[in-house]
Amino acid sequence: CTAQLKRPSLFRHLQHEHTGPLVQYFSPQFTTDIPPCLPDHSLITITTEGNVYFLKIIPKNQSDYFVWMWVLGGKFKAEALKLILTLRSSDVDSPELTFKSAVHSLANTSWSDVMNGDKGITLKKEIIEATFKNEKVKLQVGVTSKAT
């Protein structure tokens, strides 16, 4: 979407402009499959400690994924947060890959701002395969304060 949305119109926008699914978590951290078992147009929300976050995981090309997060709030709230992605297999001795990115304000940063500015994390299939040697990989998603 090209529009920048405010809190009162956000859920109305989601209901009328998007077909879903909407997946909601109530913890600042969760784990999912990579590639995700969700349709490309799905939206993941995280509602915790009075904050609402929106996570997008979309195909960037035939093999890579692009991930970013918005927070429902202004620029100052977003600037105090960071998105942390950790890729790992179920093997305890397996390596991990950790990526960090800014969290973006939904009030100030549109979909096109994120996409045109490459304001997220690209998970490259070739790096994942080289690191994990065809093991099943999980993506741990977390949001935290930049102070921690």
C-alpha positions in Angstrom: 0.0 0.0 0.0 1.2 3.5 -0.7 -0.8 5.2 2.0 0.6 5.9 5.4 -2.0 4.8 7.9 -3.0 6.1 11.4 -4.4 3.9 14.2 -8.1 4.6 13.7 -8.2 3.7 10.1 -5.7 0.8 10.1 -7.9 -2.1 10.9 -10.7 -0.8 8.6 -8.0 -0.6 5.9 -6.9 -4.2 6.6 -10.5 -5.5 6.5 -11.5 -3.7 3.2 -8.2 -3.6 1.2 -6.6 -6.9 2.1 -7.8 -10.5 1.8 -5.8 -11.9 4.7 -4.8 -14.0 6.3 -3.8 -12.1 9.4 -1.7 -14.1 11.9 -1.4 -12.7 15.4 1.2 -13.4 18.1 1.1 -12.0 21.7 4.8 -12.3 22.5 7.7 -10.2 21.4 9.4 -13.3 20.0 8.2 -16.2 17.9 9.5 -18.9 15.5 8.3 -19.8 12.0 9.4 -21.8 9.1 11.5 -20.5 6.3 10.1 -20.5 3.7 7.0 -19.5 5.6 3.9 -21.7 5.5 1.8 -18.7 4.8 0.5 -17.1 1.6 2.7 -14.3 0.2 0.0 -11.7 1.0 -0.4 -12.7 4.7 0.3 -10.2 7.5 1.8 -11.1 10.8 1.0 -8.9 13.8 2.7 -9.0 17.2 0.7 -7.4 20.0 2.8 -7.1 23.2 3.3 -4.6 26.1 0.8 -2.2 24.6 2.5 -2.1 21.2 1.3 -3.4 17.8 3.9 -4.6 15.3 3.4 -5.7 11.7 5.8 -8.1 10.1 6.0 -8.9 6.4 7.9 -11.8 4.9 7.7 -11.7 1.1 9.5 -13.3 -1.8 12.1 -11.0 -3.2 12.7 -13.1 -6.3 12.5 -16.8 -7.1 14.7 -17.9 -4.1 15.2 -15.0 -1.6 12.9 -13.4 1.0 12.6 -9.8 2.1 11.6 -9.1 5.8 10.7 -5.9 7.5 8.6 -4.7 10.5 6.4 -1.7 11.2 5.2 -0.5 14.6 1.9 1.2 15.0 3.2 4.5 16.3 5.3 7.5 15.4 8.8 8.0 14.3 10.3 8.3 17.8 8.7 5.0 18.9 10.1 3.2 15.8 13.6 4.7 16.3 13.8 3.1 19.8 13.2 -0.4 18.5 15.1 -3.0 16.4 14.0 -6.2 14.6 16.2 -9.3 15.2 16.0 -12.3 12.9 17.8 -15.5 13.8 18.0 -18.5 11.4 18.8 -21.8 13.0 18.3 -25.5 12.5 17.1 -28.0 15.2 20.7 -29.2 15.6 22.1 -27.7 18.8 25.6 -27.6 17.3 24.5 -26.0 14.1 25.5 -22.4 13.3 23.1 -19.5 13.6 22.7 -16.4 11.3 21.5 -13.3 13.1 20.3 -10.1 11.3 19.2 -6.8 12.7 17.2 -4.0 11.2 15.3 -0.9 12.0 11.6 -1.0 12.9 9.6 1.5 10.8 6.8 3.7 11.8 3.6 2.8 10.1 2.5 6.4 10.4 5.6 7.6 8.6 6.8 4.8 6.3 4.7 3.3 3.5 5.0 0.0 1.8 6.6 1.7 -1.2 9.1 3.5 1.1 10.2 0.2 2.5 10.4 -1.5 -0.9 12.0 1.3 -2.9 14.5 2.1 0.0 15.3 -1.6 0.6 14.5 -0.9 4.3 14.5 -4.5 5.6 16.5 -7.7 5.6 17.1 -9.9 2.6 17.4 -13.6 3.4 19.4 -15.1 0.6 18.7 -18.7 -0.3 22.3 -19.4 -1.3 23.6 -18.2 2.1 21.1 -20.2 4.0 21.9 -23.4 2.0 25.7 -22.8 2.4 25.3 -22.3 6.2 22.8 -25.1 7.0 23.6 -27.7 4.3 20.0 -28.5 3.4 18.8 -28.9 7.0 15.3 -27.6 7.9 15.7 -24.0 9.0 13.5 -22.0 11.4 13.3 -18.3 11.6 13.1 -16.8 15.0 11.6 -13.3 15.0 12.1 -10.8 17.8 11.6 -7.1 18.5 13.4 -5.3 21.3 14.5 -1.9 22.5 17.7 -0.6 20.9 18.9 0.0 24.5 19.2 -3.8 25.1 
